[in-house]
Amino acid sequence: MRFNTFLIFVTLFNFGCNARKDLPSKEQGQSSSTSKLKSSAIVKQDSIKLPNNVNLSSKYKEGFPKELLQFVPNEFEVYSFQKGDLNKDGLSDYILILENVGDSTNIPEEEKEEENESYTPPEPGLRVDLIIRQKDNKLQHHSSNYYLLANKEADLYKNDSIIISPAEDGFITSYSFSGYGPLSIYSNLEFHFQYSKKNNNWYLVQTVDKTGYNSPAAAMGIKMGEAKENNPEYTQGQLDSLEAVMSMDFNKEEIIIETPKNFGSIPFAKFRKSHYFQ
C-alpha cells in the first residue's frame, strides 16, 4: 500500500521542503471522528517498592501499577503505559509500552521477518503489549507488536502516539510529520484498531490520512508572486480569480479514509507501519 501524500512529504522534508504545486486530487473524506474521542491520560498509582530485577524509566518509578510488574521482562524498561477499557467489557485494561535496553532484539522467532530481494524487514521499535483484565480481575498478556511505534532514538519518534479509544472498542495510533518553510506541508496518519469479540483480537479497521499546508497564506503569497512575475499580461480581474482558486486549494485539508476493503484483515500483532510507507 502506498500513501502518495506521505511520499511527497518525505521529498519536501529531505530536500528543503519545496512545495507541491497542488495537493493530489482525491476524493475528500469527512473530518475524522477522533476529535470526539477521549484520550486516556497516564494513570498515577500509589508509590510502590520495586523489585531489583525490574527496569523502569525514572518517570515511572513513582506511581507504576504494581499489578503490571509481572509483565516487564528482563532487558526491557517501561517507556509508557495507559489504562482503559480496550474491549468494552467494563473492566480496566492496559497498553504497556516497553523499551529494549538489552543487547538482543528480544523478538520471538515467529515474529521476525526474513529479508529477500524484494523485501527488507522493518526495524523493530518500542514493544507495545496489550494487557487484558479477565472476569476474575486477573491481568493477562494478550499480544505484542514490535513495529507499531518507533524507537525513541529514531527520527521524528516524538510524533508517534497511541491512545485508548473506548468509543471504538480499541485504540488509535497516530504518526505526524511536518516540513519547514512557507511552502511546507504536514501529514497526520491515523490507524484505528477495534476489538472483535468473535476472534478475541484487535484488527485494523480504518486509516485516516490528513495532509495540508502549514502556512496557507504564506504559500499562496509566494505562488501569487510567481504568477504575476511569469504572466505580466494578466489583468487584475484574472489575478483576482487566480487568487480565489489558490485560496481554496491552499487552505483545504485533504482527508483520505481507507477500510479493510482496501487493505484486508490485519490483526494487531501482524501490523507493520512501514508497509504503508513504501
ABEGO torsion letter per residue (X at the ends): XBBAAAAAAAAAAAAGGBBBABBBBBBBBBBBAAAABBBBBBBBBBBBBBBAABBBBAAAABGBBAAAAAABBBGBBBABBBBEBAAGAGBBBBBBBBBBABABAGBBAAABBBBBAABBBBBBBBBBBBBBBBAAGBBBBABBBAAABBBAABBGAAABBBBBBAAAGBBBBBBBBBBBEAABBBBBBBBBBBBBAAAGBBBBABBBBBBBBABAAAAAAAAAAAAAAABAABBAAAAAAAAAAAAAAAABBBBBBBBAAAAEBBBAAABBAAAAAX
